[in-house]
Amino acid sequence: MITGGHGFLGRNLATHLSVRQDCSVAIFDQGDTVQDLTNWALEADVIFHLAGTNRPLDPAEFDSGNAGLTDELCALLRAGGRSPKIVFSSSIQAAEDNPYGVSKAKAEKILRQFSSDTGACVRIYRLANLFGKWCRPNYNSVTATFCYNIANDLPIVVSDPKREVELVYVDDVVAAFIAEIDAETNTGAAGADLPTYKISLGDLAGRIQAFHEMRSTLTLPDFSERFNQALYATYLSHVPPAAREHTLQIKSDDRGSLAEFIKQRNFGQIFVSRTKPGVTRGNHYHHTKTEKFFVVEGDGLIRMRALDGGPVQEYSVSGRDYQVIDIPPGFTHSITNVGEREMVTLFWSSEIFNPDRPDTYFLAVDFEARRHPVLVETK
């Protein structure tokens, strides 16, 4: 059973559990009755107690919504002679002297007493500030608020750019909770292994703003950093439908068209091109930059030749075959549309194009081999 199953954390947990074939899930939330709570709690082997109050109009509701509901849950379990495993979502504020933190600490105490009296396994997770998809903006999550407002071109307020916040990603919490279903231990500090992220408000806002500008910069964040993966997923969940599509800047000439797709400092960049029949692109070489050519539609001929001469190497490629050709440095190369229709090609380059240091030198594949390439006039 999940109490608060329609809330942010509960919804994510319930969605993950819905694909498991070995359990059924009952959700208790606002609108359900005490009898519903009783029926489902007395049947459950594991109770994820996530329901609570965090922004009431009356501060007294902190106690009734957090400690009070927890006390009621334990009382009905005692009356029914049941001692299921209970996983409780508490808060790092339980260590603080404020109405919300005090109510969470009181709920923890109630659960510990229930465990002592009945032998039930109780796992208490003191969670930092949660973020992730479906988190409600302009409520109690600065991350969701920044993501929603920036995604919708609304202003944000950064009270103190240097102030640090500690964040925890909802999918990491869900993974830990699901692991509790099969785990039998009740020892150790629950949630001790959860990854948390400390970040300043200024850095948080800046990263999200950079995500928003990706439509024009095309520059990806460093996704080797788990936090960037989680934060970008959260941002994208708040992007309105109309803003999910954007048109690439197309450069056209008599050969066809070309557009940059995505780029990243540690990845390089990807271009896409459309080339008219009979047209050749390239006839240039690089010293350090490497490339991959992938024709996704049409038919092409890729030719390359080492700068010190030697035979021309040719590769016939077709969108039907999903072929990728690697372009090494020190080889002048070209690609020609040899088909009767437009050829569509993806180009990956190992570095982002830098107009101040392009590392691109024009030289026809059929250059005169008797002349050293350095002496060949380029354009």
C-alpha positions as a Markdown table, in Angstrom:
| # | Residue | x | y | z |
|---|---|---|---|---|
| 1 | Met | 0.0 | 0.0 | 0.0 |
| 2 | Ile | 1.1 | 3.6 | -0.8 |
| 3 | Thr | -0.3 | 6.4 | 1.4 |
| 4 | Gly | -0.1 | 9.6 | -0.6 |
| 5 | Gly | 0.0 | 7.6 | -3.7 |
| 6 | His | -1.2 | 10.5 | -5.9 |
| 7 | Gly | 1.5 | 12.9 | -4.7 |
| 8 | Phe | 4.8 | 13.5 | -6.4 |
| 9 | Leu | 6.8 | 10.7 | -4.8 |
| 10 | Gly | 3.8 | 8.4 | -4.6 |
| 11 | Arg | 2.9 | 8.8 | -8.2 |
| 12 | Asn | 6.5 | 8.0 | -9.3 |
| 13 | Leu | 6.7 | 4.9 | -7.0 |
| 14 | Ala | 3.3 | 3.6 | -8.1 |
| 15 | Thr | 4.2 | 3.9 | -11.8 |
| 16 | His | 7.4 | 1.9 | -11.2 |
| 17 | Leu | 5.5 | -0.7 | -9.3 |
| 18 | Ser | 2.8 | -1.0 | -11.9 |
| 19 | Val | 5.1 | -3.0 | -14.2 |
| 20 | Arg | 5.9 | -5.6 | -11.5 |
| 21 | Gln | 4.1 | -8.9 | -11.9 |
| 22 | Asp | 4.7 | -10.1 | -8.4 |
| 23 | Cys | 2.7 | -7.5 | -6.4 |
| 24 | Ser | -0.5 | -5.6 | -6.4 |
| 25 | Val | -0.7 | -2.0 | -5.2 |
| 26 | Ala | -3.4 | -0.2 | -3.2 |
| 27 | Ile | -3.2 | 3.6 | -3.1 |
| 28 | Phe | -4.6 | 5.7 | -0.3 |
| 29 | Asp | -4.9 | 9.4 | -0.8 |
| 30 | Gln | -7.2 | 12.4 | -0.3 |
| 31 | Gly | -10.8 | 11.4 | -0.9 |
| 32 | Asp | -10.4 | 7.9 | 0.5 |
| 33 | Thr | -12.0 | 6.9 | 3.8 |
| 34 | Val | -10.6 | 5.6 | 7.1 |
| 35 | Gln | -12.3 | 2.3 | 6.2 |
| 36 | Asp | -10.3 | 2.2 | 2.9 |
| 37 | Leu | -7.1 | 2.8 | 4.9 |
| 38 | Thr | -8.0 | 0.0 | 7.3 |
| 39 | Asn | -8.9 | -2.5 | 4.6 |
| 40 | Trp | -5.8 | -1.9 | 2.6 |
| 41 | Ala | -3.4 | -1.6 | 5.5 |
| 42 | Leu | -4.5 | -4.9 | 7.0 |
| 43 | Glu | -3.8 | -6.7 | 3.7 |
| 44 | Ala | -0.5 | -5.1 | 2.9 |
| 45 | Asp | 2.9 | -6.8 | 3.3 |
| 46 | Val | 4.7 | -3.5 | 2.8 |
| 47 | Ile | 3.4 | -0.1 | 3.4 |
| 48 | Phe | 5.0 | 3.0 | 1.9 |
| 49 | His | 3.9 | 5.7 | 4.1 |
| 50 | Leu | 4.3 | 8.9 | 2.0 |
| 51 | Ala | 1.2 | 10.9 | 2.9 |
| 52 | Gly | 1.7 | 14.0 | 4.8 |
| 53 | Thr | 1.2 | 17.8 | 5.1 |
| 54 | Asn | 3.9 | 20.3 | 4.2 |
| 55 | Arg | 2.2 | 23.6 | 3.3 |
| 56 | Pro | -1.0 | 23.9 | 5.3 |
| 57 | Leu | -3.0 | 27.1 | 5.8 |
| 58 | Asp | -3.0 | 26.4 | 9.5 |
| 59 | Pro | 0.3 | 25.3 | 11.1 |
| 60 | Ala | -1.6 | 23.0 | 13.4 |
| 61 | Glu | -2.3 | 20.8 | 10.4 |
| 62 | Phe | 1.4 | 19.8 | 10.4 |
| 63 | Asp | 0.8 | 17.7 | 13.4 |
| 64 | Ser | -2.5 | 16.1 | 12.3 |
| 65 | Gly | -1.4 | 15.5 | 8.8 |
| 66 | Asn | 2.0 | 14.0 | 9.7 |
| 67 | Ala | 2.1 | 12.6 | 13.2 |
| 68 | Gly | -1.7 | 12.2 | 13.5 |
| 69 | Leu | -2.1 | 10.1 | 10.4 |
| 70 | Thr | 1.0 | 8.0 | 11.3 |
| 71 | Asp | -0.5 | 7.4 | 14.8 |
| 72 | Glu | -3.8 | 6.4 | 13.2 |
| 73 | Leu | -2.1 | 4.0 | 10.8 |
| 74 | Cys | -0.2 | 2.3 | 13.6 |
| 75 | Ala | -3.3 | 2.0 | 15.8 |
| 76 | Leu | -5.3 | 0.2 | 13.2 |
| 77 | Leu | -2.4 | -2.2 | 12.5 |
| 78 | Arg | -2.2 | -3.0 | 16.2 |
| 79 | Ala | -6.0 | -3.5 | 16.4 |
| 80 | Gly | -5.8 | -5.9 | 13.4 |
| 81 | Gly | -2.8 | -7.8 | 14.8 |
| 82 | Arg | -0.7 | -6.9 | 11.7 |
| 83 | Ser | 3.0 | -5.9 | 11.6 |
| 84 | Pro | 3.9 | -5.2 | 7.9 |
| 85 | Lys | 7.1 | -3.6 | 6.9 |
| 86 | Ile | 6.7 | 0.2 | 6.9 |
| 87 | Val | 8.9 | 2.5 | 4.7 |
| 88 | Phe | 8.4 | 6.1 | 5.8 |
| 89 | Ser | 9.3 | 9.2 | 3.8 |
| 90 | Ser | 10.5 | 11.6 | 6.5 |
| 91 | Ser | 12.6 | 14.8 | 5.9 |
| 92 | Ile | 16.0 | 16.1 | 6.8 |
| 93 | Gln | 14.0 | 18.9 | 8.5 |
| 94 | Ala | 13.0 | 16.3 | 11.2 |
| 95 | Ala | 16.3 | 17.5 | 12.8 |
| 96 | Glu | 15.1 | 21.1 | 12.7 |
| 97 | Asp | 13.0 | 23.1 | 15.2 |
| 98 | Asn | 10.2 | 24.1 | 12.9 |
| 99 | Pro | 6.5 | 23.0 | 12.8 |
| 100 | Tyr | 7.0 | 20.7 | 9.8 |
| 101 | Gly | 10.3 | 19.2 | 11.1 |
| 102 | Val | 8.8 | 18.7 | 14.6 |
| 103 | Ser | 5.8 | 16.9 | 13.1 |
| 104 | Lys | 8.0 | 14.6 | 11.0 |
| 105 | Ala | 10.2 | 13.8 | 14.0 |
| 106 | Lys | 7.1 | 13.0 | 16.0 |
| 107 | Ala | 5.9 | 10.6 | 13.3 |
| 108 | Glu | 9.3 | 8.9 | 13.3 |
| 109 | Lys | 9.0 | 8.4 | 17.1 |
| 110 | Ile | 5.6 | 6.8 | 16.7 |
| 111 | Leu | 6.9 | 4.4 | 14.1 |
| 112 | Arg | 9.9 | 3.4 | 16.1 |
| 113 | Gln | 7.6 | 2.7 | 19.1 |
| 114 | Phe | 5.4 | 0.6 | 16.8 |
| 115 | Ser | 8.5 | -1.4 | 15.6 |
| 116 | Ser | 9.6 | -1.9 | 19.2 |
| 117 | Asp | 6.1 | -3.1 | 20.3 |
| 118 | Thr | 5.3 | -5.4 | 17.4 |
| 119 | Gly | 8.7 | -6.4 | 15.9 |
| 120 | Ala | 7.7 | -4.8 | 12.6 |
| 121 | Cys | 10.5 | -3.7 | 10.3 |
| 122 | Val | 10.3 | 0.1 | 10.0 |
| 123 | Arg | 12.6 | 2.0 | 7.6 |
| 124 | Ile | 12.7 | 5.8 | 8.0 |
| 125 | Tyr | 14.1 | 7.8 | 5.1 |
| 126 | Arg | 15.1 | 11.4 | 5.9 |
| 127 | Leu | 14.9 | 12.8 | 2.4 |
| 128 | Ala | 16.5 | 16.0 | 1.1 |
| 129 | Asn | 14.7 | 18.3 | -1.3 |
| 130 | Leu | 13.2 | 16.0 | -3.9 |
| 131 | Phe | 13.2 | 16.8 | -7.6 |
| 132 | Gly | 12.1 | 15.0 | -10.8 |
| 133 | Lys | 9.2 | 14.6 | -13.2 |
| 134 | Trp | 5.7 | 15.5 | -12.0 |
| 135 | Cys | 7.0 | 17.7 | -9.1 |
| 136 | Arg | 4.7 | 20.6 | -8.6 |
| 137 | Pro | 6.2 | 24.0 | -9.4 |
| 138 | Asn | 5.7 | 27.2 | -7.4 |
| 139 | Tyr | 4.9 | 25.2 | -4.3 |
| 140 | Asn | 7.7 | 23.8 | -2.2 |
| 141 | Ser | 10.4 | 22.8 | -4.8 |
| 142 | Val | 12.8 | 25.4 | -6.0 |
| 143 | Thr | 14.0 | 23.0 | -8.7 |
| 144 | Ala | 10.5 | 22.4 | -10.1 |
| 145 | Thr | 9.8 | 26.2 | -9.9 |
| 146 | Phe | 13.0 | 27.1 | -11.8 |
| 147 | Cys | 12.3 | 24.4 | -14.4 |
| 148 | Tyr | 8.7 | 25.3 | -15.0 |
| 149 | Asn | 9.2 | 29.1 | -15.1 |
| 150 | Ile | 12.3 | 29.0 | -17.3 |
| 151 | Ala | 10.6 | 26.4 | -19.6 |
| 152 | Asn | 7.6 | 28.8 | -19.9 |
| 153 | Asp | 9.7 | 32.0 | -20.3 |
| 154 | Leu | 8.6 | 33.2 | -16.9 |
| 155 | Pro | 10.8 | 35.1 | -14.5 |
| 156 | Ile | 12.5 | 33.4 | -11.6 |
| 157 | Val | 13.7 | 34.9 | -8.3 |
| 158 | Val | 17.1 | 33.8 | -7.0 |
| 159 | Ser | 17.1 | 35.0 | -3.5 |
| 160 | Asp | 20.8 | 34.3 | -2.8 |
| 161 | Pro | 22.8 | 32.8 | -5.8 |
| 162 | Lys | 25.5 | 31.4 | -3.4 |
| 163 | Arg | 23.0 | 29.6 | -1.1 |
| 164 | Glu | 23.4 | 25.9 | -1.3 |
| 165 | Val | 20.6 | 23.4 | -1.4 |
| 166 | Glu | 20.7 | 19.7 | -1.0 |
| 167 | Leu | 18.8 | 17.7 | -3.6 |
| 168 | Val | 17.8 | 14.1 | -4.1 |
| 169 | Tyr | 16.4 | 12.7 | -7.4 |
| 170 | Val | 13.0 | 11.0 | -7.2 |
| 171 | Asp | 14.1 | 8.0 | -9.3 |
| 172 | Asp | 16.9 | 7.3 | -6.9 |
| 173 | Val | 14.5 | 7.3 | -4.0 |
| 174 | Val | 12.1 | 5.1 | -5.9 |
| 175 | Ala | 14.8 | 2.6 | -6.6 |
| 176 | Ala | 15.7 | 2.4 | -2.9 |
| 177 | Phe | 12.1 | 2.0 | -1.9 |
| 178 | Ile | 11.5 | -0.8 | -4.4 |
| 179 | Ala | 14.6 | -2.6 | -3.0 |
| 180 | Glu | 12.9 | -2.5 | 0.4 |
| 181 | Ile | 10.2 | -4.8 | -0.8 |
| 182 | Asp | 12.5 | -7.8 | -0.9 |
| 183 | Ala | 15.0 | -6.7 | 1.7 |
| 184 | Glu | 14.5 | -8.1 | 5.2 |
| 185 | Thr | 16.9 | -6.0 | 7.2 |
| 186 | Asn | 15.8 | -3.3 | 9.5 |
| 187 | Thr | 19.3 | -2.3 | 10.5 |
| 188 | Gly | 21.4 | 0.6 | 9.3 |
| 189 | Ala | 20.5 | 4.1 | 8.4 |
| 190 | Ala | 17.8 | 4.0 | 5.8 |
| 191 | Gly | 18.7 | 6.2 | 2.8 |
| 192 | Ala | 22.4 | 6.4 | 3.8 |
| 193 | Asp | 23.4 | 5.3 | 0.3 |
| 194 | Leu | 21.1 | 7.7 | -1.6 |
| 195 | Pro | 23.0 | 10.0 | -3.8 |
| 196 | Thr | 22.4 | 13.6 | -3.0 |
| 197 | Tyr | 23.5 | 16.7 | -4.8 |
| 198 | Lys | 24.6 | 20.0 | -3.2 |
| 199 | Ile | 24.4 | 23.0 | -5.5 |
| 200 | Ser | 24.1 | 26.7 | -5.3 |
| 201 | Leu | 20.9 | 28.4 | -6.4 |
| 202 | Gly | 22.8 | 30.4 | -8.9 |
| 203 | Asp | 24.4 | 27.3 | -10.4 |
| 204 | Leu | 21.0 | 25.5 | -10.4 |
| 205 | Ala | 19.3 | 28.3 | -12.2 |
| 206 | Gly | 22.2 | 28.7 | -14.7 |
| 207 | Arg | 22.1 | 25.0 | -15.7 |
| 208 | Ile | 18.4 | 25.1 | -16.3 |
| 209 | Gln | 18.7 | 28.3 | -18.3 |
| 210 | Ala | 21.4 | 26.6 | -20.4 |
| 211 | Phe | 18.9 | 23.7 | -21.1 |
| 212 | His | 16.4 | 26.2 | -22.2 |
| 213 | Glu | 18.8 | 27.8 | -24.6 |
| 214 | Met | 19.7 | 24.5 | -26.2 |
| 215 | Arg | 17.1 | 25.1 | -28.9 |
| 216 | Ser | 19.4 | 27.8 | -30.3 |
| 217 | Thr | 22.9 | 26.7 | -29.0 |
| 218 | Leu | 22.3 | 23.0 | -29.7 |
| 219 | Thr | 24.9 | 22.4 | -27.0 |
| 220 | Leu | 24.3 | 19.4 | -24.7 |
| 221 | Pro | 25.3 | 19.4 | -21.1 |
| 222 | Asp | 27.8 | 16.9 | -19.8 |
| 223 | Phe | 25.6 | 13.9 | -19.4 |
| 224 | Ser | 28.4 | 11.9 | -17.8 |
| 225 | Glu | 27.4 | 13.8 | -14.7 |
| 226 | Arg | 24.4 | 12.0 | -13.3 |
| 227 | Phe | 23.0 | 15.2 | -11.8 |
| 228 | Asn | 22.8 | 16.8 | -15.3 |
| 229 | Gln | 20.9 | 13.8 | -16.6 |
| 230 | Ala | 18.4 | 14.0 | -13.7 |
| 231 | Leu | 18.0 | 17.8 | -13.9 |
| 232 | Tyr | 17.6 | 17.8 | -17.7 |
| 233 | Ala | 14.9 | 15.1 | -17.4 |
| 234 | Thr | 13.1 | 17.3 | -14.8 |
| 235 | Tyr | 13.4 | 20.4 | -16.9 |
| 236 | Leu | 12.1 | 18.6 | -20.1 |
| 237 | Ser | 9.1 | 17.3 | -18.1 |
| 238 | His | 8.0 | 21.0 | -17.6 |
| 239 | Val | 8.5 | 22.1 | -21.2 |
| 240 | Pro | 5.1 | 23.0 | -22.8 |
| 241 | Pro | 4.0 | 20.9 | -25.8 |
| 242 | Ala | 4.5 | 23.8 | -28.3 |
| 243 | Ala | 8.1 | 24.3 | -27.2 |
| 244 | Arg | 9.1 | 20.7 | -27.6 |
| 245 | Glu | 9.7 | 21.2 | -31.3 |
| 246 | His | 12.2 | 23.6 | -32.8 |
| 247 | Thr | 13.6 | 24.1 | -36.3 |
| 248 | Leu | 17.2 | 23.8 | -37.0 |
| 249 | Gln | 19.0 | 26.7 | -38.8 |
| 250 | Ile | 19.4 | 25.5 | -42.4 |
| 251 | Lys | 22.2 | 26.6 | -44.6 |
| 252 | Ser | 21.3 | 26.1 | -48.3 |
| 253 | Asp | 23.2 | 26.5 | -51.6 |
| 254 | Asp | 23.2 | 24.9 | -55.0 |
| 255 | Arg | 24.4 | 21.6 | -53.5 |
| 256 | Gly | 21.5 | 21.2 | -51.2 |
| 257 | Ser | 21.2 | 22.0 | -47.5 |
| 258 | Leu | 23.0 | 21.5 | -44.2 |
| 259 | Ala | 22.2 | 22.0 | -40.5 |
| 260 | Glu | 23.9 | 21.5 | -37.2 |
| 261 | Phe | 21.9 | 19.1 | -35.0 |
| 262 | Ile | 23.6 | 18.7 | -31.6 |
| 263 | Lys | 27.0 | 19.4 | -30.1 |
| 264 | Gln | 28.9 | 18.9 | -26.9 |
| 265 | Arg | 32.4 | 19.8 | -25.9 |
| 266 | Asn | 33.5 | 16.2 | -24.9 |
| 267 | Phe | 31.4 | 14.6 | -27.7 |
| 268 | Gly | 31.9 | 16.8 | -30.8 |
| 269 | Gln | 28.9 | 17.5 | -33.0 |
| 270 | Ile | 26.4 | 16.0 | -35.5 |
| 271 | Phe | 25.3 | 17.6 | -38.8 |
| 272 | Val | 22.6 | 16.5 | -41.2 |
| 273 | Ser | 22.7 | 17.3 | -44.9 |
| 274 | Arg | 20.6 | 16.9 | -48.0 |
| 275 | Thr | 22.6 | 16.6 | -51.2 |
| 276 | Lys | 21.2 | 16.9 | -54.7 |
| 277 | Pro | 21.9 | 14.1 | -57.3 |
| 278 | Gly | 25.3 | 14.3 | -58.8 |
| 279 | Val | 26.6 | 16.8 | -56.2 |
| 280 | Thr | 29.9 | 16.2 | -54.4 |
| 281 | Arg | 30.6 | 17.5 | -50.9 |
| 282 | Gly | 34.0 | 17.6 | -49.1 |
| 283 | Asn | 37.3 | 17.4 | -51.0 |
| 284 | His | 39.1 | 18.5 | -47.9 |
| 285 | Tyr | 41.2 | 16.9 | -45.1 |
| 286 | His | 41.8 | 17.4 | -41.4 |
| 287 | His | 44.9 | 17.0 | -39.2 |
| 288 | Thr | 43.3 | 16.0 | -35.9 |
| 289 | Lys | 39.5 | 16.2 | -36.4 |
| 290 | Thr | 37.9 | 12.8 | -37.3 |
| 291 | Glu | 34.5 | 12.1 | -38.7 |
| 292 | Lys | 31.9 | 9.5 | -39.3 |
| 293 | Phe | 29.6 | 9.5 | -42.4 |
| 294 | Phe | 26.2 | 7.8 | -42.3 |
| 295 | Val | 23.9 | 7.9 | -45.3 |
| 296 | Val | 20.4 | 7.4 | -44.1 |
| 297 | Glu | 18.6 | 8.0 | -47.3 |
| 298 | Gly | 19.7 | 7.7 | -51.0 |
| 299 | Asp | 22.9 | 6.4 | -52.5 |
| 300 | Gly | 26.4 | 7.8 | -52.2 |
| 301 | Leu | 30.0 | 7.2 | -53.0 |
| 302 | Ile | 32.6 | 8.1 | -50.4 |
| 303 | Arg | 36.2 | 8.6 | -51.7 |
| 304 | Met | 39.3 | 9.2 | -49.7 |
| 305 | Arg | 43.0 | 9.3 | -50.3 |
| 306 | Ala | 46.1 | 9.7 | -48.1 |
| 307 | Leu | 47.9 | 13.0 | -48.4 |
| 308 | Asp | 51.1 | 11.3 | -49.4 |
| 309 | Gly | 49.4 | 9.9 | -52.5 |
| 310 | Gly | 48.6 | 6.2 | -53.1 |
| 311 | Pro | 45.3 | 4.8 | -54.4 |
| 312 | Val | 41.9 | 6.4 | -54.0 |
| 313 | Gln | 39.8 | 4.3 | -51.7 |
| 314 | Glu | 36.1 | 4.1 | -52.5 |
| 315 | Tyr | 33.1 | 3.1 | -50.4 |
| 316 | Ser | 29.6 | 2.7 | -51.9 |
| 317 | Val | 27.0 | 3.5 | -49.2 |
| 318 | Ser | 23.2 | 3.4 | -49.2 |
| 319 | Gly | 20.5 | 4.4 | -46.8 |
| 320 | Arg | 19.2 | 0.8 | -47.1 |
| 321 | Asp | 22.3 | -0.7 | -45.4 |
| 322 | Tyr | 23.0 | 1.5 | -42.4 |
| 323 | Gln | 26.7 | 1.8 | -43.2 |
| 324 | Val | 29.1 | 4.0 | -41.3 |
| 325 | Ile | 32.4 | 5.1 | -42.8 |
| 326 | Asp | 35.2 | 6.4 | -40.5 |
| 327 | Ile | 37.2 | 9.3 | -41.9 |
| 328 | Pro | 40.8 | 9.3 | -40.5 |
| 329 | Pro | 42.9 | 12.4 | -40.3 |
| 330 | Gly | 45.4 | 13.0 | -43.1 |
| 331 | Phe | 43.1 | 11.7 | -45.8 |
| 332 | Thr | 41.3 | 14.1 | -48.2 |
| 333 | His | 37.8 | 12.9 | -48.7 |
| 334 | Ser | 34.5 | 13.5 | -50.5 |
| 335 | Ile | 31.0 | 12.2 | -50.7 |
| 336 | Thr | 29.0 | 12.2 | -53.9 |
| 337 | Asn | 25.3 | 11.6 | -54.4 |
| 338 | Val | 25.3 | 8.9 | -57.1 |
| 339 | Gly | 21.6 | 8.2 | -56.9 |
| 340 | Glu | 18.6 | 9.7 | -58.7 |
| 341 | Arg | 17.1 | 11.3 | -55.6 |
| 342 | Glu | 18.2 | 13.5 | -52.7 |
| 343 | Met | 20.7 | 11.9 | -50.4 |
| 344 | Val | 20.4 | 12.5 | -46.6 |
| 345 | Thr | 23.5 | 12.1 | -44.6 |
| 346 | Leu | 24.5 | 12.3 | -40.9 |
| 347 | Phe | 28.0 | 13.6 | -40.2 |
| 348 | Trp | 29.6 | 13.2 | -36.8 |
| 349 | Ser | 32.7 | 15.3 | -36.1 |
| 350 | Ser | 35.0 | 14.7 | -33.1 |
| 351 | Glu | 35.1 | 18.4 | -32.3 |
| 352 | Ile | 32.8 | 21.3 | -32.4 |
| 353 | Phe | 33.5 | 23.5 | -35.4 |
| 354 | Asn | 35.7 | 26.4 | -34.5 |
| 355 | Pro | 35.9 | 29.1 | -37.2 |
| 356 | Asp | 39.1 | 30.4 | -35.7 |
| 357 | Arg | 40.7 | 26.9 | -35.9 |
| 358 | Pro | 38.6 | 24.9 | -38.4 |
| 359 | Asp | 41.3 | 22.2 | -39.1 |
| 360 | Thr | 39.8 | 21.9 | -42.6 |
| 361 | Tyr | 42.0 | 22.2 | -45.7 |
| 362 | Phe | 40.6 | 21.9 | -49.2 |
| 363 | Leu | 42.2 | 19.4 | -51.5 |
| 364 | Ala | 40.6 | 17.4 | -54.3 |
| 365 | Val | 40.7 | 13.6 | -53.8 |
| 366 | Asp | 42.2 | 13.4 | -57.3 |
| 367 | Phe | 45.1 | 15.7 | -56.5 |
| 368 | Glu | 48.3 | 15.3 | -58.5 |
| 369 | Ala | 50.2 | 12.7 | -56.5 |
| 370 | Arg | 53.6 | 13.9 | -57.8 |
| 371 | Arg | 53.1 | 17.2 | -55.9 |
| 372 | His | 53.4 | 17.4 | -52.2 |
| 373 | Pro | 50.0 | 18.3 | -50.8 |
| 374 | Val | 51.4 | 21.2 | -48.7 |
| 375 | Leu | 52.4 | 22.9 | -52.0 |
| 376 | Val | 48.9 | 22.4 | -53.5 |
| 377 | Glu | 47.1 | 25.7 | -53.7 |
| 378 | Thr | 43.9 | 25.6 | -51.6 |
| 379 | Lys | 40.8 | 27.7 | -51.8 |
